[in-house]
Amino acid sequence: MNRFLAVSLLIASAVLAGCATHSSPELRPYTTEETKQLALEALSRRGLSFDEYQQQRAALTGQPQKPFGFDRQGEMNAERNVTLHGRPS
C-alpha cells in the first residue's frame, strides 16, 4: 500500500511539473510600429549630442529634420525703446 501511494504521488507530481513548465515562447515577427519603437529606444540610449540625435531621429521616423536654433526675436537691445503693455521696458 505504501508503494502504491508513493508511486501515485510520484506520477502526480511528474504530471503537474510537466504542466507547469512553459514551452518555448511563440516567436512572432515584430510589427513595424514595434520595430520603430525599439529603434527609437536604442537611439535614446546612445548618448549622442542633441544635433546628432535629432538627425538620426528624423531619419528613423521619416520626418524632415526641423531646424533648431535661436531666433532673433528674443534678444533685447538696451538702446531700443520697447513698450510692453503700456510700460517702458
Secondary structure, 3 states (H helix, E strand, C coil): CHHHHHHHHHHHHHHHHHHHCCCCCCCCCCCHHHHHHHHHHHHHCCCCCHHHHHHHHHHHHCCCCCCCCCCHHHCCCCCCCCEECCEEC
